[in-house]
Amino acid sequence: MSLAYIETRIAAACAAASRAREAVTLIAVSKVQPEARVRTVLAAGQRVFGENRVQEAEGRWPPLRAESPDVRLHLIGPLQSNKLARALEIFEAIHSLDRPSLAAKLAGAVAVRGACPTLFVQVNTGAEPQKAAVLPDALDGFLAECRGAFDLPVAGLMCIPPAEDDPAPHFAMLAGMAERNGGAGSRPARAAASFRRRRRGAPSAKLWASVMRQISRPPATTIIWARST
């Protein structure tokens, strides 16, 4: 499945939902992918990529960004506090703000740097015990703490629904949470969604994403992760 095909599907989904194409950001998930494949997607025009680990991004992207300085990197995996300083040097966005201790250290680092990446709070919409993310009933308090006590410019929310669930209710829940918290401070709330399709037995593809599911309450801005296989 080519990048052009995915772009066509995103455009069609946006049109069906009366959404502007510019309101959707496609993130190509480049984690664990060989450099040749990443270069192919770069050559096709993709400029926003997601990485799961700070160390992997450090090893991969400096030479690629020297060639393509307009690349933007998003950290979509968990962030350990001891890797925070390095993450701030690499990523334009962090999708995994998930605990007060990380928020406190992030606030201190941002104060020193004078700049902050785009921040998303990761929400555990499925209440899965193995996921280190904020539970729905704790979200409002955590957002208030981030924006108040820590003065962090949280842009919005992110969730990864349980693999066995229909993702649409989770995205609708996330959109509702984003809308409910949009008035906290002056920063808009957004909802980021990992649209995932399981393709057991299917041939490998350069990029894939399922973007056609309708969300009952679409957020103002949607981020779609396209995962390489």
N, C-alpha and C positions, 0 to 999 in steps of 0.2 A: 504494500500500500504506500503510495508516494506521498510526499508532503503536499503536492498540488491537489491530490485527491482529498486529503484531510481538510485542506483549506476550502475546497468546494463544499464539503459536508458541513463545515462550520458555518459558511456563508448561508447555506440553505437552512440550517437550524435557526440562525439568527433571523432570517427573513420570516420563517414560520412563526417565530415568537415575537415579531415586530421589534427586534433588537438591532442596534447598529453593530456592524461587524467590528468596529473599533472598540466596542465594549467588552470584547472577548480577547483574552491573551492566551495564545497557545505556547505552552512550555514543552519543549522536547526533552524528555528524560534521558539524559546521556550517561547515567551511572552505569558502571561496569561494561560500557560499550567500547569496542576497539576504536582507535583514533581514525582509521579509514572510514568507518561508518559515520562518525561525528563530522568528519570533513565533507562527506557526501551531503549531509543535511545542511551544513554551513553553505556549501556551494549552491544549494537549492534556494537559499535566501533566509533560512531560519536564523534568528538572532537571540532568542530567549531559550535558555537551557536550564534544566534542573539537575542538581547533583544531591546525592544522599549523604556523602561523607566529605568532611573538610579536607582530609588528607588526599583523597582521590582528586578532588578539584584542584588542589595545589599542584599535583603532579601533571594534570592534564592541560590546564587552561592557560598558563602564562604564554607559551609559544603561540597558541591558537589566537589568543587575544591580541598578541602583537601583530598578527596578520589581519584580524577582524576586530578592531578596537570598539566597534559598536555592539559587541556581544554583551548581553546582560545575564547574570547568573543568579539562580534562586536556590537556596538551600531548602530541600524538601524533606530531609531526614532529621532525626533528633540531633540536638546541639548540646554537647557536653560543655560545662562551664570552663574547663581548662583549654578548650579550643575556641573560646569566644573571640579573643583578640585576632586570631588568624581568620576566623570567619568574617569578621568585619572588614578585613582587608580584601576579601575575595568577592563577597556576595552583595548584590544590590537589593536582595530581598531574602527574608528568613521566614519560613512558613511554620516553624515549630516552637513558637513561644508557648510554653506549657506549664510553668511553675514560678512561684514568687521568687525563689532563690535565683533563678536565671534572669528574671526581670530586673532584680536589684543589681546584679552584676552587669547586665546589659546597660542599665541606666548610668552606672558609673563609667563604663567604657565609652559610651556615647558622649558624656559630658567632657571627657578628656579629648576625644577626637573632634568634637564639634559637628559631627554628622552622624546620621542614623539611617540604616537601611529600611526599606519598607517592611513592616512587621505584620505577620498574621498570627493570631492565636489559634493553636490546634485544639479542636473540640472532639472529644470522644463520644460522638453521637450514638454509637452502639454500646456504650458502657462496657467495652471489652477490657477485662482485667490486665491483659498483656500490653496494652497500649498506654504509653506515658503521655496523656493529653488531658485537658481540662474536662471534667464531667459537666453535662449541661446545667445541672442545678448549681454549680459553682461558678459558672461563666460570668454572670453579671458582676459578682463581687471581684473576680479576678480582673476583669476589664476595668472596673472602677479603680482598683489598686494600681494597675499599670498606667492608666491615664492620669490618675491623681497623685498618689504617693511617689511614683517613679517618673512621671512626666514623659512617658513613652508614647510616640505618635502611632498607636496601633491603627493600621489601615483596615483590618477586617479579620475574617475568620476562615479557617480551613478545616476540612474533615476528610478522612478516608473511611468510607462505610465498610462494614464487615463484608468480606468477599462473598459470602453466601446470601447476602440480602439484596433486595431490589434497592438500588441507590437513591431512587427518586424521593422517597420519604425522608431520607437523611439530608438530602440537599434542600428539601423544603423546610425541614427543621432548622437547618443552618441559616437559610435565608430569613426565616422568622426571627432568629436570634440576632442576626445582623441588623435587621430593621428595628428591632426593639432597642438595640444599643447604639443606633446611629446618632442619637442626640446626646450621647455622653461626651462632653467636651465639644470641640469644633471639628473633630476629625470624622470623615465619613466612614461608614462600615461597609465592607465588601464581603462577598462570600466566594471562596475559592473551592473548586470541586475537582476531585480526581475522577474523571469519567473512565471507568475501567470495563473492559470486556474480556471475559475469559474465552480463550480460543483453543480449547483442548484439541490436539491433533491437527491444528491448522498449520499451514506452511509459515515459515518465518517471514516477517515483513520489516521494512526499515522503520516505520512508525505506525502506530495504530492508536485509535481512540474511538470510543463510542460517544457520539455527540448528539444523537437524535432523540434521546429521552427528553420528554417535556417535564419541566419543573413547575409545579403548581404555582409557586411564588418566586419567579426568577429574580435573583439579586441584581443590583444595579451594575455590577461588574462580575463577570465570571472568568475564572482562570481554568483552562483545561490542560491537564497533563497528557501528553502523548508519549506512550512508553515504547521504546524499541524492544523488539523481540528477536 
